[in-house]
Structures are given as structure tokens and as C-alpha cells.
Amino acid sequence: MAELPLSPDVIDAENEKRARYLQRSYEALGERLSWHGIDIEAVTAKVAAFTVAVPSWGVGTGGTRFARFPGPGEPRGIFEKLDDCGVIQQIGRATPAVSLHIPWDRADPSELKAKAASLGLTFDAMNSNTFQDSPGQALTYKFGSLSHTDRAVRAQAVAHNIECIEIGRAIGSKALTVWIGDGSNFPGQANLTKAFERYLDAMTEVYAAVPEDWSLFIEHKMYEPAFYSTVIQDWGSSYLAATHLGPKAKCLVDLGHHAPNVNIEQIVARLIQFGRLGGFHFNDSKYGDDDLDAGSIDPFRLFLVFNELVEAETARGESFRPAHMIDQSHNVTDPIESLIRSACEIRRAYAQALLVDRKGLAEAQEANDAMRAPDPLKGGFRFAVEPTLAKARRRAGGAIDAIGTYRASGYRAKVAAVRPAVQGGGGGIV
Ligand SMILES: [Mn+2]
């Protein structure tokens, strides 16, 4: 562990300044929770065990379709991206795994593994990319990939997904996430039924290459880059594809991939009920696929999603283990800070959901008491759980004040001095 990017002395010194305040506030919250028959140590232990993977592409500045404004010290390749992911984990202690994106992160698997291990990191789901053309690629994905009208293009996309699985096997990943941009911009441009048939045929070939102990995550998205129709546009299409393919296939819910005001927590409940919830891409949005920091716009919605997850966790126990990943695009913040903060907010929603009075909620629901039923639910949301989050971080060697400690470390200035500015780079909204 000698290669950790931040000196533990910096974290210790910053923690020392806040240790007394944390202890007092932790004891106060513990007393308050005890009035409700809740053991704060049990909550803190669950929070500490909750992890979420960070996306390799999230540590670079993303940008929009209009422009990208690079920040100082951006990582120039996957190994520097892993360094930044190591910082996020060292401070926040909630993100021990990184989700790679091929071809952006293509590198020698043994070097990837060694680098990650030196930082105390592992690899989460692999992400294929057939929504853009790569240098040297034989056929273009301009008019689609896995659902393309041309069999040769579909075969190229299938081969790419199989390569992602092979890289994933070599680095210890256990899942492949497939999101395609395939669709059409104009009514009549594509045969809606045939496009889905071709997608299912191609995905059947990908599915056959998925190892038995892996999951195949199907990610839906309502629109963009196609603006009229998208082949896997909603959770219904995703669910149909997953059931068509087999038990290794599951639906991945990216919180930004729905129409505004859609009841995402109900979609989550449906997918749990029928055993097809694969996992999440956490982020937040106001209008569309904004890819803003998790919990930054609508923390109550994030909480409601976690309410469903805790409900399922309570009923199903250890067998219920959806994948947690962050998928964000950072345009105006230091991406490391956004990812540290987002992981904190995701844990906060989880902790608040743990504090819902489930017995009281169930009783009010059975009694059709529409006025009282929201009380036990919102009661969880109203708890100020920061002391449990900070305690979990500190006990694992992380920072009480995550953002403050990161800034005090001077990491950004240090890497800015040795990493020349890059143009382009692997960012974007996916
Ligand atoms: Mn996503």
C-alpha cells in the first residue's frame, strides 16, 4: 500500500481538527436513534459495508455536446485515472472498485490489475462502446451497432463486446454493461420491430460469451443520440431483452435515462419483484440525461429509490445484491470532488432508508391511512445522518470532512504540475 496517492498524515491531521465535534454529534445522533429503538452502531456498520463503483471516465472533465472545458491536471490515460480513483477511495472509503470503458481504457490486463492492487482497488463492470467509431475500426456505427441493418456491422459490435468480456475476465470483473445509442432520428427511418429483432439476435451471441458467474447488464435510455426512436429506450424494452436472453441478463437503471417526472422507484420495485434488477448508474438530473452529481438536484428521489432497495434487502437478505455504480459527467467541478461527494450522498440516501420505520409504514399502508403513511417514510429522510457517514469513513482510514481534506491535501495542484493539459479525452455523457 506504499503507493497510495495521499499521505495518511494529511488525513490524520485534518481528522484531528474535527474528531471532537464528530464524537459529540455521533453520540447525540446515537441517543436520538436509541429513542426509536435503533442501534447507531448497526447503522454505521451497514453504511461502512455499502460501496459504489466509480466510472473511469468520470475523473476527466466530461463536457456537453457544445464544448468541453478541461480542468487542470486531468488524467492522460487509464493509469492516471486509477490514481485519481485511488484518491477518491482513500478519502471517502466508499468506492473500492472502478468500472472501465473499452476502448477508452484499453491496456495490458496484468498492468491494470497490478496498478489497481497497488491502490487498493478492484474492477467493477466492463462497459462496451459501440456508440462511436474508434480509430482503425473497419465499419462505422453511424447507423447503429448491435441492431444495424448490415450483418457485418452487427458482427463487429458483437466481437467488440466479447473482447470486453475477455479483458474483464483477465482483470477480475464480473459483469458487462451494454448500452447502445442505436435508434432513428426520423419517423420511417427504421423499422421498429426489425431493429429490436436484430438487437436480440446480436445480444444472444454476446450472451453466449458471458461467463456463468457473470451478469450482463442492459442499460436503457430514452433518447440521445437518436432523437425519434431508441432501440432500448425504456425499462420495458430492457426487461423484454433480459427475459429473452436468460438469467444472466439483468436491467440496469441509470437514474437520468427516463422522461422527467417518471416514477423511477416504482420501476425499481417492478424489476426487483421479477428478479431482473441488475444495478444502477447513479447520477441526478433536472431535465434529461444531465449526468449531474448524485443527490444534487433531488435527494428525496434518490432516497425513495433506496427505500425500495432497503425494503428488498430486508425481505431478501444477502441474496439481494444489485450493482452500484456512479455514471456522471463533471463539467464545472473538480471531478474527484464530485465523485467523493456523490458517493457520500448515495450512502446518505442508503442510511436514511435504513432509518425508515418499516413496521409503522406497513401498518399505515394496510390501514389506507394516506395522511399518516408518509410520516414513517419521511421520518427516515429527515434524519441528519452525517455523523454515521463520517464515522464510517474515519474508521476505515478516510476523512471526516471529505472535501475539506481533499483540498488540504493539495493533490490537484500536485498532479497539475506533472500532467500537461489534454485536449479531447475520454469523457462524455453515456
Ligand atoms: Mn449510464
Residues whose N, C-alpha, C, O or C-beta is under 5 A from the ligand:
A	BS01	MN	D254 H281 D327 V430
